[in-house]
Amino acid sequence: MHFQISGLAFLSISILIIYLGSKITQCIPVLKSYNIPPAITSGLLVAIILTIVSYGKNPLYEITFDLTIRNLFLLTFFSCIGLSTKLSILRKGGTTLLILILMLTGLILCQNIIGLLSATLFDIHPIYGLLAGSISFAGGHGTAITWVQYLQSLGFENINEFALVSSTLGLILGGFLGGPIGQMLMNNKKLITPNIRSNNPSEINLSTPIPYNLSSSSVFGLLFSISITIVIGLEINNYLRQLNILLPDFFIVLILGVLLNNILDSMKHSLHSEFTALLSDISLDLFVVMSLFTLNLNNLFHIAFPLLFIACMQTLFIAVFAYYVFFRYAGRDYDAAVMSSGFIGSGLGATPVGIANVETMMHRFGKSPKAMLFIPLLGSVFTDITNSIILQSLIKIPFIGTP
């Protein structure tokens, strides 16, 4: 029996799943203590259930989803990130930001080296090594979809499933690994958190009520800004693809959001920052849940061993890198621990997972302005630029870019 879930029904189910995820996290101490994002918990649980009911050649139920609305939430999330970013914050990053960008570049290079070496080990085409490298892990679903379309135009076949499963596996691993590593850093390094500094050992609630000066004009102003960045961004990216310039859709939307926000700021007009942050959080949670519970884990069986081996190598590498290298150069303090958690999420599951990890850590231990400054910049702007340059260089190597 086949069920097609429409966009509106998909949205309603996703909202329910997020609500249940928050309740599950509150009831299971291990999820709470290791700072696992509720969207990851509930999304993965539903994915497992749907996989069971659709198992086999003649499944009892077959469920498909209209993913248009999921992709819209991804674009909305990055538009909100852009509309919250001022170019002046780059100056605040200083030398630390430069060092973190260099480490990010090293991570992307190492991810692709690990993928290529693993592909050689399993005697599969090197392109699968890149798909299970920075394309899917640091890049995420948006980057994976973009590169699959390009690689298919070069003659590569049967790569879509591999790329999407790799991206979703990275999303799961990034969501589950970031919190425990951040917790280990805080415990082993005996870091002082904001709630300890404030002599309040209880958890801090960072949920900021929407101020009363929120008006319909400010809401529509933000929604109009988001819609403009998405519409124009998609058109620009379509044109760039005709010139063989490959960038994920959300990257152009993000850049347009940054430009628009800074133009408005120069005109002494600002968007409602609290509502922008709220809409960003909502879009992030919905995208993560929709990405997870639409995954058919049966697809893993066809490519299970090579993909799981590569994923384990990528996970081991980034865990060691974040704990011993990234944390040290990020400052070796509470902010560095939160950023390390976000770095793992971004490196394995792309920017949405990185920010989800950061927000989960902050909700438990206190605010980290540095983490909320650096992780979106590293995970979106610099990851996509660096990733695109490195991947296009590797694709030009004949034994990699030839089907």
PyMOL commands that set and color helices and strands:
alter all, ss='L'
color gray80, all
select helices_A, chain A and resi 7-27+29-33+38-53+68-83+89-121+126-135+140-153+160-188+194-197+216-242+249-266+273-293+297-330+334-365+369-395+398-401
alter helices_A, ss='H'
color red, helices_A
select strands_A, chain A and resi 2-5+62-65
alter strands_A, ss='S'
color yellow, strands_A
deselect
rebuild
show_as cartoon
